[in-house]
Amino acid sequence: MHQSNYSTISAINTKRESTIPILAVGQPSLGTIAQNSSTPAKQPENPGQVRRFQLLRTARNLLPDERIADCQHAIAPDYSAVAVEVEADQDGAHFRNLICCDSPQCPFCAIARSENDRHQLSVAMAQAQNDGMFPVLLTFTLRHQNSDTLDSLQKSLRTAFNKTFSGRWYQDFKQRKQKPSNRNLGV
């Protein structure tokens, strides 16, 4: 059975003072109107984050023995407590020292992976442009059926790829750029 190291929040790291007013014992009440009137329900500031927590809770219930069950929920092995950090320039707080599952199916880890991939791609594109290259992304679409084998699809894709780079437009493009190209068929 899968066991988790659950704990309460015991470490707080604040970078700004709290401005939450607290009604002290012995102070007068807020009055009859405030006690009886209902306040409108507060809408979440970030509905996408609320949705990610709902998806993670569902994954935790469906996959209790998988690593995703502990993601953003259990304390990481190298730590003894959860740290709460409040940024001075933001209205929210975030937790530190929690386990991350790094699963592409996890609604939190998938975002982190995607952001990391985006950063690596932008660094590679900038480097290519600094080296005088002209990055080009080509997308090939193949009509296929369930009965097609992967080998036949890869052969069709490779044929289309080779025809693209043997045509006249590519020869003209290569001549204008005057740089050797790094062609890669990422399958």
C-alpha positions in Angstrom: 0.0 0.0 0.0 1.2 3.5 -0.8 2.0 5.6 2.3 2.4 9.4 2.3 4.2 11.7 4.6 1.4 14.1 5.4 2.0 17.0 7.8 0.5 20.3 8.7 2.1 23.6 7.6 4.7 24.3 10.2 7.2 26.7 8.6 6.2 30.1 7.3 8.5 32.4 5.3 6.8 35.7 4.7 8.4 38.5 2.7 5.7 41.1 3.5 3.6 41.9 6.5 0.1 40.5 6.8 -2.6 43.1 6.4 -5.5 40.9 7.4 -7.6 42.7 10.1 -8.4 40.5 13.1 -11.3 41.2 15.5 -9.8 40.9 19.0 -11.8 39.4 21.9 -13.6 42.1 23.8 -14.1 44.4 20.8 -17.7 45.4 19.9 -19.4 43.2 17.3 -20.0 44.5 13.8 -23.7 45.2 14.4 -27.0 43.7 13.4 -26.8 44.4 9.7 -23.4 42.9 9.3 -24.4 39.8 11.2 -27.5 39.1 9.2 -26.6 40.2 5.7 -25.1 37.7 3.3 -22.0 38.5 1.4 -21.7 37.5 -2.3 -19.7 34.3 -2.9 -16.1 35.1 -3.7 -15.1 33.9 -7.1 -11.7 32.3 -7.3 -9.1 34.7 -8.6 -7.5 32.0 -10.8 -10.1 29.5 -12.0 -7.5 27.6 -14.0 -5.6 26.9 -10.8 -8.8 25.7 -9.1 -9.4 23.4 -12.0 -5.9 22.0 -11.8 -6.4 21.2 -8.1 -9.7 19.5 -9.0 -8.0 17.4 -11.7 -5.2 16.5 -9.3 -7.6 15.4 -6.6 -9.4 13.2 -9.2 -6.1 11.7 -10.3 -5.2 11.1 -6.6 -8.5 9.2 -6.1 -8.2 7.2 -9.3 -4.5 6.4 -8.9 -3.7 6.1 -5.2 -0.7 3.9 -5.7 1.0 6.1 -8.3 3.4 9.0 -7.7 0.8 11.5 -8.9 -1.1 10.7 -5.6 1.5 12.6 -3.6 2.1 15.5 -6.0 1.7 18.8 -4.3 0.3 16.9 -1.3 3.2 15.3 0.6 6.4 16.7 2.0 9.5 15.9 -0.1 11.9 13.4 1.5 14.7 15.9 2.1 12.5 18.2 4.1 10.6 18.0 7.4 8.1 20.8 6.9 6.2 22.7 4.3 7.3 26.3 3.7 4.8 28.9 2.7 6.2 31.9 0.8 4.4 35.1 0.3 5.8 37.4 -2.4 5.8 41.1 -1.8 4.7 41.9 -5.4 1.9 39.3 -5.6 -1.3 38.8 -3.7 -0.9 35.0 -3.3 1.4 32.6 -1.6 2.9 29.3 -2.7 4.2 26.2 -1.0 7.7 24.9 -1.0 9.2 21.4 -0.1 6.3 19.4 -1.6 6.7 16.4 -3.8 6.4 16.9 -7.6 5.7 13.8 -9.6 7.0 15.1 -13.0 4.3 13.2 -14.8 3.0 14.5 -18.1 -0.5 13.6 -17.0 -0.3 15.8 -13.8 -2.0 19.2 -14.2 0.7 21.0 -12.3 3.8 19.1 -13.5 2.7 19.3 -17.1 2.6 23.1 -16.9 6.1 23.1 -15.4 7.4 20.8 -18.1 5.8 22.8 -20.8 7.3 26.0 -19.5 10.7 24.4 -19.3 10.4 23.1 -22.9 9.3 26.6 -24.1 12.3 28.2 -22.4 14.7 25.7 -23.9 13.2 26.2 -27.4 13.4 30.0 -27.1 17.1 29.7 -26.1 17.8 27.4 -29.0 16.0 29.7 -31.4 17.9 32.7 -30.2 21.2 30.8 -30.5 20.4 29.7 -34.0 19.6 33.2 -35.0 22.8 34.5 -33.4 24.7 31.9 -35.4 23.2 33.2 -38.6 20.7 30.4 -39.1 17.1 30.8 -40.1 15.0 28.4 -38.1 12.0 26.9 -39.9 9.3 24.7 -38.5 7.6 22.4 -41.0 4.5 20.3 -40.2 3.7 17.3 -42.4 0.2 15.8 -42.3 -0.4 12.3 -43.4 -3.7 10.6 -44.3 -3.7 7.3 -42.5 -5.9 4.5 -41.1 -5.7 2.2 -38.1 -4.5 -0.6 -40.4 -1.4 1.4 -41.5 1.9 0.3 -39.9 4.3 2.7 -38.2 7.0 1.7 -40.7 4.9 2.6 -43.7 3.9 6.0 -42.1 7.5 6.8 -41.3 8.5 5.9 -44.9 5.8 8.2 -46.3 6.9 11.0 -43.9 10.6 10.5 -44.9 9.7 10.6 -48.6 7.7 13.9 -48.1 10.6 15.3 -46.0 13.2 14.5 -48.7 11.0 15.9 -51.5 10.6 19.1 -49.6 14.3 19.6 -49.3 15.1 18.6 -52.9 12.8 21.0 -54.6 13.6 24.2 -56.3 12.3 26.5 -53.6 14.7 25.0 -51.1 17.6 25.4 -53.4 16.7 29.1 -53.8 16.2 29.4 -50.1 19.6 27.8 -49.4 21.3 30.1 -51.9 19.7 33.3 -50.3 20.7 32.3 -46.8 24.2 31.0 -47.8 24.5 28.8 -44.7 24.6 25.1 -44.5 21.3 23.8 -43.1 20.8 21.4 -40.3 17.9 19.3 -41.4 16.3 17.0 -38.9 13.3 14.8 -39.2 12.0 14.7 -35.6 9.7 11.7 -35.5 
